[in-house]
Amino acid sequence: MQFTDRLIKNLKPTKNRYELREKSGRGFAIRVTPNGHKSWVFLYHFNGKKYRLTLGTYPLISLAEAHELHRSAVKCLANSKNPIIEQQKAKLEERTANTVNDLIEEYLEKWAKPRKRSWQEDERILRKDVAPTIGKHKAKDVTKKDIVLILDQVIKRGSPISCNRTLAVVRRMFNFAVERDIISITPCYGIKALAKENRRERLLSEEEIKTFWNCLENTTISEPIKLALKLQLITGQRKGEIAGAEWEEFDLINNWWTIPAHKAKNETTHRVPLSKLALNVLQQIKSISDNSNWLFPSPVGGTHITPEAINHAIRKSADKFHEIKHFTPHDLRRTTASHMTAIGIPRLIVSKILNHVENSVTAIYDRHSYDVEKKDALEKWGSKLSDIILLDS
């Protein structure tokens, strides 16, 4: 007989369990127990033995769905595989499949930490906004909708730019999962940044630089972070490179700071000349670093302060800088670059000091170190900065 929904629904239990096969159904059947429980089964032979594969229960699995499961089992059998064994493998794989929490740990350990100086920010984002929402989900089951809902939550907090940062980290993590064959396709495919970001052009004027420098002393910002901010303005280096600087990178006899390739954003060793003003600040840093290997040891010990700690310090003391239009620590780097060009230092030399990547053909062949030019430029900027912070009100 040919199965219909009506027929299956009207099957009655008997004293003994029985099975009813669909005519020409290639082993497709339904089993009815004395208590009325109905389940779909596939009856077949494999290597001379009889097998019964349960496909699911009725009505949880409809007739159409049961037919589809049966066709998959028949195809498996045609490929010389035992459907029951394959079903057991699938169940085991499902039980042991990576959860998003597992993926977060693997991503941080195998991708973020070895490659990103800012890996702690990735960790913060993933633990704050991703793990609590979908951490227990199987990574392969995460949908685009799941990701969008996470981003919506960040937007509702009033953090549109943070939303973009969250998307970037989550996208990178799921791309990592695809690369390692943990999942076959990323759920982030097609999701665009939800918040428009404007290119920042903020730089501090000479008067604002003086106000910033002097107001630092009236804030509750810790002394190490005050000095880190000053060092960034003096050298123009990246906040993360300053926060994670170690004393072994500094040659205080010949006045050089060598940032190793693994710490530099462009993964190229970078030599930074130290001006007289920089050396003065470094002496102050040395006096409070408590014989640590780090210039700016973390209060919790064993590591250095984080770039986010510098951001947080500025945000927390914003009221002390009320005479200055809103700025971020990264704006100090832009300020340094802009004022250096304003006093006649060529853009190429400023670019070399900032350790920007150059992709031109000329840059490929130009292997000149520019050490002399950088040293002269930073000494000139240090002198100008000294004049600025001592300007009469």
Secondary structure per residue as TSV (DSSP state, phi and psi in degrees):
chain	resnum	aa	ss	phi	psi
A	1	M	-	360.0	156.7
A	2	Q	-	-95.8	127.8
A	3	F	-	-69.8	141.6
A	4	T	-	-132.7	161.2
A	5	D	H	-59.1	-40.2
A	6	R	H	-64.9	-43.1
A	7	L	H	-61.2	-47.3
A	8	I	H	-63.0	-42.2
A	9	K	H	-62.4	-34.5
A	10	N	H	-91.2	0.5
A	11	L	-	-65.5	131.1
A	12	K	-	-104.5	146.3
A	13	P	-	-72.0	154.7
A	14	T	-	-125.2	-178.8
A	15	K	S	-61.0	-34.3
A	16	N	S	-115.7	152.0
A	17	R	-	-65.5	143.0
A	18	Y	E	-141.7	161.0
A	19	E	E	-125.8	137.1
A	20	L	E	-118.2	121.4
A	21	R	E	-93.7	146.2
A	22	E	-	-80.1	134.9
A	23	K	T	-60.8	129.4
A	24	S	T	57.1	29.4
A	25	G	-	-90.0	6.0
A	26	R	T	53.7	48.3
A	27	G	T	88.5	5.4
A	28	F	E	-80.1	126.2
A	29	A	E	-148.7	169.2
A	30	I	E	-125.2	139.8
A	31	R	E	-111.6	133.4
A	32	V	E	-120.9	125.6
A	33	T	-	-94.0	165.0
A	34	P	T	-58.0	-26.5
A	35	N	T	-89.3	6.2
A	36	G	-	92.0	2.8
A	37	H	-	-70.7	131.6
A	38	K	E	-119.6	134.7
A	39	S	E	-141.7	145.4
A	40	W	E	-82.0	138.7
A	41	V	E	-136.4	157.9
A	42	F	E	-122.3	117.7
A	43	L	E	-101.7	124.4
A	44	Y	E	-154.0	171.2
A	45	H	E	-116.0	140.7
A	46	F	E	-143.1	122.6
A	47	N	T	52.3	41.3
A	48	G	T	80.6	3.3
A	49	K	E	-114.4	149.0
A	50	K	E	-85.7	141.6
A	51	Y	E	-136.0	151.6
A	52	R	E	-127.9	114.0
A	53	L	E	-103.3	120.8
A	54	T	E	-80.3	124.3
A	55	L	E	-93.4	-19.3
A	56	G	E	149.0	171.7
A	57	T	E	-102.2	151.6
A	58	Y	E	-102.3	137.1
A	59	P	T	-95.8	7.8
A	60	L	T	-56.8	-40.7
A	61	I	S	-105.8	119.2
A	62	S	-	-73.9	170.5
A	63	L	H	-60.2	-44.4
A	64	A	H	-63.6	-42.0
A	65	E	H	-67.1	-37.9
A	66	A	H	-64.4	-39.8
A	67	H	H	-60.4	-40.8
A	68	E	H	-65.9	-42.4
A	69	L	H	-63.3	-37.1
A	70	H	H	-66.1	-42.2
A	71	R	H	-62.2	-38.5
A	72	S	H	-64.9	-39.5
A	73	A	H	-66.8	-39.9
A	74	V	H	-63.8	-40.8
A	75	K	H	-63.7	-39.9
A	76	C	H	-61.2	-44.6
A	77	L	H	-63.6	-38.3
A	78	A	H	-65.4	-22.8
A	79	N	T	-93.0	19.2
A	80	S	T	63.2	33.3
A	81	K	-	-118.4	142.8
A	82	N	-	-80.4	115.0
A	83	P	H	-55.3	-35.5
A	84	I	H	-66.5	-43.3
A	85	I	H	-63.5	-42.1
A	86	E	H	-65.9	-35.7
A	87	Q	H	-65.6	-41.3
A	88	Q	H	-64.3	-39.5
A	89	K	H	-62.5	-42.5
A	90	A	H	-63.9	-40.4
A	91	K	H	-66.0	-40.3
A	92	L	H	-64.5	-42.7
A	93	E	H	-62.9	-38.5
A	94	E	H	-64.9	-41.2
A	95	R	H	-67.0	-34.2
A	96	T	H	-101.8	4.6
A	97	A	S	-63.0	149.2
A	98	N	-	-62.9	129.6
A	99	T	B	-85.4	168.6
A	100	V	H	-62.9	-35.8
A	101	N	H	-60.4	-41.9
A	102	D	H	-61.6	-42.9
A	103	L	H	-64.0	-40.2
A	104	I	H	-57.8	-47.0
A	105	E	H	-63.1	-43.9
A	106	E	H	-67.0	-40.8
A	107	Y	H	-62.3	-45.6
A	108	L	I	-64.0	-44.6
A	109	E	I	-74.7	-38.9
A	110	K	I	-100.1	-16.7
A	111	W	I	-122.9	-57.3
A	112	A	I	-65.1	-53.0
A	113	K	H	-61.4	-42.5
A	114	P	H	-71.5	-21.0
A	115	R	H	-115.4	-22.7
A	116	K	-	-119.4	125.2
A	117	R	T	-66.9	-24.5
A	118	S	T	-98.2	28.6
A	119	W	H	-60.8	-27.9
A	120	Q	H	-65.6	-30.1
A	121	E	H	-70.1	-38.4
A	122	D	H	-59.3	-45.4
A	123	E	H	-61.9	-44.1
A	124	R	H	-59.8	-46.2
A	125	I	H	-62.4	-47.0
A	126	L	I	-66.9	-39.0
A	127	R	I	-76.6	-30.3
A	128	K	I	-80.7	-44.5
A	129	D	I	-112.3	-20.0
A	130	V	I	-101.8	-53.7
A	131	A	H	-56.2	-45.5
A	132	P	H	-65.2	-24.9
A	133	T	H	-91.7	-49.7
A	134	I	H	-127.8	15.1
A	135	G	T	-56.7	-35.6
A	136	K	T	-88.1	-5.9
A	137	H	S	-68.6	150.7
A	138	K	B	-67.9	135.2
A	139	A	G	-57.8	-36.5
A	140	K	G	-71.8	-15.9
A	141	D	G	-96.8	-4.8
A	142	V	-	-68.2	134.3
A	143	T	-	-108.4	166.5
A	144	K	H	-58.9	-37.8
A	145	K	H	-60.3	-39.7
A	146	D	H	-58.3	-44.0
A	147	I	H	-67.0	-43.1
A	148	V	H	-61.5	-39.6
A	149	L	H	-64.3	-37.7
A	150	I	H	-62.7	-45.2
A	151	L	H	-64.7	-37.2
A	152	D	H	-61.5	-38.5
A	153	Q	H	-63.3	-39.7
A	154	V	H	-67.1	-41.3
A	155	I	H	-60.6	-41.7
A	156	K	H	-63.7	-24.8
A	157	R	T	-74.9	-3.5
A	158	G	T	81.7	30.9
A	159	S	-	-125.2	70.1
A	160	P	H	-63.2	-38.8
A	161	I	H	-70.3	-38.3
A	162	S	H	-61.2	-32.7
A	163	C	H	-60.2	-43.5
A	164	N	H	-65.1	-38.7
A	165	R	H	-66.1	-39.4
A	166	T	H	-62.7	-44.9
A	167	L	H	-59.8	-42.8
A	168	A	H	-61.4	-42.8
A	169	V	H	-69.2	-44.5
A	170	V	H	-64.9	-40.5
A	171	R	H	-61.9	-44.2
A	172	R	H	-63.5	-39.3
A	173	M	H	-64.7	-44.3
A	174	F	H	-73.2	-28.9
A	175	N	H	-64.6	-39.2
A	176	F	H	-59.2	-41.8
A	177	A	H	-64.6	-37.0
A	178	V	H	-66.9	-43.9
A	179	E	H	-60.1	-32.2
A	180	R	T	-96.9	9.8
A	181	D	T	61.5	30.2
A	182	I	S	-79.0	-37.6
A	183	I	-	-131.7	162.9
A	184	S	S	-94.9	-24.7
A	185	I	S	-148.0	143.4
A	186	T	-	-80.3	137.6
A	187	P	T	-74.1	-7.1
A	188	C	T	-87.9	-2.3
A	189	Y	T	-58.9	126.8
A	190	G	T	86.7	-4.9
A	191	I	-	-85.0	123.9
A	192	K	-	-99.9	158.0
A	193	A	-	-55.8	131.5
A	194	L	S	-84.3	-19.4
A	195	A	S	-117.0	136.7
A	196	K	-	-78.8	132.1
A	197	E	-	-111.6	127.8
A	198	N	-	-91.7	140.4
A	199	R	-	-64.0	126.1
A	200	R	-	-74.4	137.3
A	201	E	-	-126.6	10.8
A	202	R	-	-68.3	129.5
A	203	L	-	-143.3	150.3
A	204	L	-	-87.4	137.1
A	205	S	-	-73.6	172.0
A	206	E	H	-58.8	-42.6
A	207	E	H	-64.3	-39.0
A	208	E	H	-68.7	-35.9
A	209	I	H	-60.8	-45.7
A	210	K	H	-62.0	-45.5
A	211	T	H	-62.0	-44.7
A	212	F	H	-58.2	-49.7
A	213	W	H	-60.1	-45.0
A	214	N	H	-76.3	-34.7
A	215	C	H	-69.3	-23.8
A	216	L	G	-53.7	-37.5
A	217	E	G	-70.0	-18.2
A	218	N	G	-99.5	8.8
A	219	T	S	-100.8	170.4
A	220	T	-	-91.7	7.1
A	221	I	-	-59.2	137.6
A	222	S	-	-62.8	152.9
A	223	E	H	-59.1	-42.3
A	224	P	H	-58.9	-41.5
A	225	I	H	-71.9	-34.5
A	226	K	H	-57.5	-46.1
A	227	L	H	-70.2	-32.9
A	228	A	H	-63.7	-41.9
A	229	L	H	-64.6	-41.4
A	230	K	H	-64.1	-42.5
A	231	L	H	-63.7	-35.3
A	232	Q	H	-65.4	-43.2
A	233	L	H	-65.9	-34.8
A	234	I	H	-74.3	-42.6
A	235	T	H	-97.9	-22.6
A	236	G	-	74.6	14.7
A	237	Q	-	-85.7	166.7
A	238	R	-	-70.2	146.6
A	239	K	H	-56.6	-42.8
A	240	G	H	-66.6	-35.5
A	241	E	H	-69.7	-33.9
A	242	I	H	-73.6	-45.7
A	243	A	H	-59.6	-36.4
A	244	G	T	-99.4	13.8
A	245	A	-	-67.0	143.9
A	246	E	B	-118.6	149.3
A	247	W	G	-61.8	-28.5
A	248	E	G	-66.3	-13.9
A	249	E	G	-82.2	-10.2
A	250	F	E	-106.1	130.7
A	251	D	E	-107.6	95.1
A	252	L	T	-83.9	0.9
A	253	I	T	-88.6	-46.7
A	254	N	T	-97.5	-0.4
A	255	N	T	64.9	57.9
A	256	W	E	-135.9	146.2
A	257	W	E	-118.0	118.2
A	258	T	E	-105.7	110.4
A	259	I	E	-85.3	116.8
A	260	P	-	-66.3	155.6
A	261	A	T	-56.6	-38.5
A	262	H	T	-71.0	-12.1
A	263	K	T	-102.0	-21.0
A	264	A	S	-77.8	142.3
A	265	K	T	-60.2	-38.3
A	266	N	T	-92.4	11.1
A	267	E	S	57.9	34.4
A	268	T	S	-126.3	129.8
A	269	T	-	-55.2	135.0
A	270	H	E	-130.7	124.7
A	271	R	E	-99.9	125.0
A	272	V	E	-115.0	116.6
A	273	P	E	-67.0	145.7
A	274	L	-	-107.4	115.2
A	275	S	-	-74.7	172.7
A	276	K	H	-60.5	-38.6
A	277	L	H	-67.0	-39.4
A	278	A	H	-62.9	-42.8
A	279	L	H	-63.9	-36.6
A	280	N	H	-62.5	-44.1
A	281	V	H	-68.1	-37.9
A	282	L	H	-63.5	-35.3
A	283	Q	H	-63.4	-38.6
A	284	Q	H	-66.3	-40.6
A	285	I	H	-63.6	-42.1
A	286	K	H	-60.4	-36.5
A	287	S	H	-70.7	-17.7
A	288	I	H	-118.3	1.6
A	289	S	S	-83.2	-0.1
A	290	D	T	56.5	44.2
A	291	N	T	57.6	22.5
A	292	S	-	-76.2	156.1
A	293	N	S	-69.2	-23.6
A	294	W	B	-92.8	147.5
A	295	L	S	-67.2	-38.5
A	296	F	S	-126.3	76.1
A	297	P	B	-64.2	144.7
A	298	S	-	-71.8	145.1
A	299	P	T	-60.8	-24.9
A	300	V	T	-81.2	-11.5
A	301	G	S	86.6	151.8
A	302	G	S	86.3	-11.3
A	303	T	S	-150.5	-165.1
A	304	H	B	-112.7	167.9
A	305	I	-	-63.9	157.0
A	306	T	-	-98.0	155.7
A	307	P	H	-56.2	-35.8
A	308	E	H	-64.7	-31.2
A	309	A	H	-63.3	-34.7
A	310	I	H	-68.9	-44.5
A	311	N	H	-58.7	-45.8
A	312	H	H	-62.2	-39.3
A	313	A	H	-62.8	-41.5
A	314	I	H	-66.1	-44.0
A	315	R	H	-62.4	-42.8
A	316	K	H	-66.2	-29.6
A	317	S	T	-105.2	21.2
A	318	A	G	-55.5	-34.4
A	319	D	G	-66.0	-24.8
A	320	K	G	-76.2	-17.9
A	321	F	G	-106.0	31.2
A	322	H	T	-63.2	-20.0
A	323	E	T	-79.8	-6.8
A	324	I	S	-115.2	136.0
A	325	K	-	-58.7	147.9
A	326	H	-	-46.7	135.9
A	327	F	-	-145.7	163.7
A	328	T	-	-121.8	163.2
A	329	P	H	-55.8	-34.4
A	330	H	H	-66.2	-26.9
A	331	D	H	-64.8	-23.4
A	332	L	H	-66.2	-37.8
A	333	R	H	-64.9	-43.6
A	334	R	H	-64.3	-38.6
A	335	T	H	-60.7	-46.9
A	336	T	H	-58.1	-48.5
A	337	A	H	-61.2	-43.9
A	338	S	H	-67.5	-41.8
A	339	H	H	-71.4	-28.5
A	340	M	H	-67.1	-44.0
A	341	T	H	-67.1	-31.7
A	342	A	H	-65.9	-26.1
A	343	I	T	-98.4	17.7
A	344	G	T	95.4	6.9
A	345	I	-	-79.4	125.9
A	346	P	-	-58.8	146.6
A	347	R	H	-59.1	-35.7
A	348	L	H	-60.0	-42.4
A	349	I	H	-69.1	-40.1
A	350	V	H	-61.4	-41.2
A	351	S	H	-62.4	-39.5
A	352	K	H	-65.4	-38.8
A	353	I	H	-66.7	-38.8
A	354	L	H	-77.6	-10.2
A	355	N	T	61.2	43.7
A	356	H	-	-76.6	151.8
A	357	V	-	-80.0	132.4
A	358	E	-	-113.2	129.3
A	359	N	-	-109.4	5.0
A	360	S	S	-72.4	159.8
A	361	V	H	-61.5	-39.7
A	362	T	H	-59.6	-41.6
A	363	A	H	-62.3	-34.4
A	364	I	H	-62.4	-38.2
A	365	Y	H	-92.4	-17.5
A	366	D	-	-82.5	107.5
A	367	R	-	-109.5	14.5
A	368	H	-	-66.2	137.3
A	369	S	-	-76.9	-25.2
A	370	Y	-	60.7	20.9
A	371	D	H	-61.6	-44.5
A	372	V	H	-63.6	-45.2
A	373	E	H	-64.6	-40.5
A	374	K	H	-66.0	-40.2
A	375	K	H	-64.0	-45.7
A	376	D	H	-62.7	-40.6
A	377	A	H	-66.0	-46.2
A	378	L	H	-71.2	-30.4
A	379	E	H	-68.3	-39.3
A	380	K	H	-64.6	-41.9
A	381	W	H	-68.0	-39.6
A	382	G	H	-60.9	-40.2
A	383	S	H	-65.9	-42.4
A	384	K	H	-64.6	-42.4
A	385	L	H	-64.0	-39.3
A	386	S	H	-60.1	-41.5
A	387	D	H	-64.2	-39.7
A	388	I	H	-64.5	-47.9
A	389	I	H	-73.1	-10.5
A	390	L	T	-106.2	6.2
A	391	L	-	-57.0	144.8
A	392	D	-	-68.8	142.8
A	393	S	-	-65.9	360.0
